[in-house]
Amino acid sequence: MAVLKVTAIGNSLGVVLPREVLANLRVGKGDNLYATETRTASS
């Protein structure tokens, strides 16, 4: 599991995906990703 941090990118907010995540998802520049909300176990 990778933890992604929201950061400023120009005048917007975004996340940077590490190369390992890109490789595992088999995605690259120009591909679409869809975010799904899920519940996480609280510690």
Secondary structure as GFF3:
##gff-version 3
##sequence-region A 1 43
A	DSSP	beta_strand	7	9	.	.	.	ID=ss1
A	DSSP	beta_strand	12	14	.	.	.	ID=ss2
A	DSSP	alpha_helix	19	25	.	.	.	ID=ss3
###
